[in-house]
Amino acid sequence: MATKTNPLQFIQQVRAEVTKIVWPTRREVLLTTMMVFVMAALVGTFFFLVDLGIRFGLQGFLSLFG
């Protein structure tokens, strides 16, 4: 079982960990944001085309019996 850390030690440990954080640059944030938008557009287009294909396939299949 883990030993309890007193609040002062905990705060000191948190501060030590916060100093290790490496924040992304503005350029990195913009680049990854654009990548997310591009990938979302590609995935959206893919699923739109798959949906369109399934719809036309089902309409063709159902028109054989209707």
N, C-alpha and C positions, 0 to 999 in steps of 0.2 A: 504494500500500500504506500502511496506517495506521501511524503511529509508535507505538512502545510507550510506555506510561505507567508511571512507576515506582510501586511500591506505595504510597508516601506520598501522591503526587498522586491515585492511585486512591481511597484512603480519604477524602481531602478532597473529592473529587468526589461520592462516595457520600453523605457527610454533607450536602453542599450540596443534593443531590437529595432526601434524606429530609426536610429542613426544608420542602420544597415540598409534601409530602403533606398533603392535606386529608382528615381522617378523618370519616366520616359520624357524625351525632349518633345517640343512642340511639333517638330517635323515627324517624329515617330508616331505621335498621336494622330496627326492628320493622315499619314500614310496608312495606318491600320484602320482608321475610320473609313477611308476610301475603299480599302480592300473589303471591308464588311459590306459596304453598299454594293460593290460590284458583285460579290459572291451572292448577296441576297437577290440581286436582279437576275443573275444566272440561274439560281435555284428556282426562283419564281417563274422564269421563262420555261425552264425544263418541265416543271409540274404543269404549267399551262398547256404545253404541247402534249404531254402525256394525257392530260384530261381531255384535250381536244381529240386525240386519237382514240381514246376509249369511247368517247361520246359518239363519234362517227362510226366506230366499229359496232357499237350496240345498236345504233339507229339502223345501220345496214342489216345487221342480223335480225332485228325485230321486224324490219320491213318485209323479210322473207315470209313471215307468218301472219302478216296483217293486211 
